[in-house]
Amino acid sequence: MAHPTMGNTPKLKPWIAQIHAYVPGRSTGSDGRELVKLSANENPLGCSPLAIEALEGTHTPALYPDPDSVALRGKLGALHGIDPARIVCGTGSGELLNCAVQAFAGSGADPEGNAPDEIVFSRYAFSLYPLLAHKVGARAVLATADDYAASVDALLEAVTERTTVVLLDNPNNPTGTYLPPAEVERLLAGLPGDVLLILDQAYAEYLPGEEAAHALEMAARHENVLVTRTFSKIFGLAGERIGWATGAPGLIDALNRLRGPFNVTGSGQVAALAALDDAEFLKRSRVHNNAERARFAESLAALGNRGIRALPSEANFVLVLFDGELDAATALDGLAKRGYAVRHLPGQGLANGLRITIGKAEDMGAIAEAIAEMAEGTAA
C-alpha cells in the first residue's frame, strides 16, 4: 500500500527560495588561468610571521577547541579596554552578523497577517546583507545612497515601525566610503531605542586609531549598538575564519545562544592570539595600503576626462567607476587578459564599477597603466 505522502517533496520556505548564494571574488580567468587575485580584499602582505609560527606550533587537531574562545576574548578585551564578557567570537564576522539578524528580525507572519520585520541598509552596502534578511524572512530595505555613500538622512527616512535592525558597514564594502563618528552618532540618535544598530567594521584597522575606536565606545555606551570585526582583512587570516563582536550583555547573550558550538577552530584561536601581538605587521600593512591606495587613485585621476573615477576609500580597495567609452565589463576582461582578477558587481547595481583590492606596488602600477591604455584605445 502506497504511503499517503509518497511522491511529495520537502517544501522550501518561500523566503529561502529568494536567496541567491553569495558569490566570492574570482581567482581564475574564463579559461581557467590563475590570476593575481585582487577581488577579495585580502592582505597582499600575507599574515603576521608570528601567526604563521603559531600555526606550526602545538595545536592538536584531534581535540575540540575552546568553545568560548576565552584566551582570545581576554586578549581582545585587554587590547581595546572591553570587558571580555561583552565579547563573542565567531566563524568570521559573517556568523555573528547572521546570529544578530536572526535574533532580532524575522518573517513576522502571524494569524493576523502582519508584515515581516524590516532590515535597513544603504543601497550599495555589503552584498551579504540582503541574504541575512532573506534567511529569516525579513524584508530588506535599501536606503538611497549619496554619491554611492551611505546617507544618514536616507537611512533614517527608510526606518518604519517594522524596522528592527539597521546595518552599516563603515568603511563600506564595496564603495570604500566612510561616515565619520559625528554622522554615526547622528544616525543612532535618530533611531528608536528598540532598533538594533549593527556597525560592521571589517576594515576598521585601516582607519586612524581614534576613528576605529569610536564604534567600540558606542557599543560600550548603548544597549542597542553591536560592533563586528574580523581577522580576515588587515590581519591576513581570511582562511582561518575568525571574527568577533562586542555590545551590551543582552546582545552578547543573544549571539551566544545562536552561534555554533566550538565555532572558532583551535588553529584560528592560536593564529589570532599571535596576530594580536604583532603590532608592527599591522602598522606595515596599514602604511603599505595607504601609500598604494593614494598612488593608485592619483594615477586614475588623470583619466577623469575619459569618464573614469576612483571613489574616495578608507578601506583596502578602491571602487573604480567607468562612465565613459570604456565600460567596466570591457575593463574587467582586459585586466583578466593581463593576469588580474578584480570584482565586478552588477548584481549590486554597480555594472559601471570594478572593486579593486590594493595589492603589491608593481601590480597596482600595472593595473593603472592597463586601464589608461584601454581608455586610450576606446578613444582612438
Order of alpha helices (4+ residues) and beta strands (2+ residues): alpha-beta-alpha-alpha-beta-alpha-beta-alpha-beta-alpha-beta-alpha-beta-alpha-beta-beta-alpha-alpha-alpha-beta-beta-alpha-beta-beta-beta-alpha
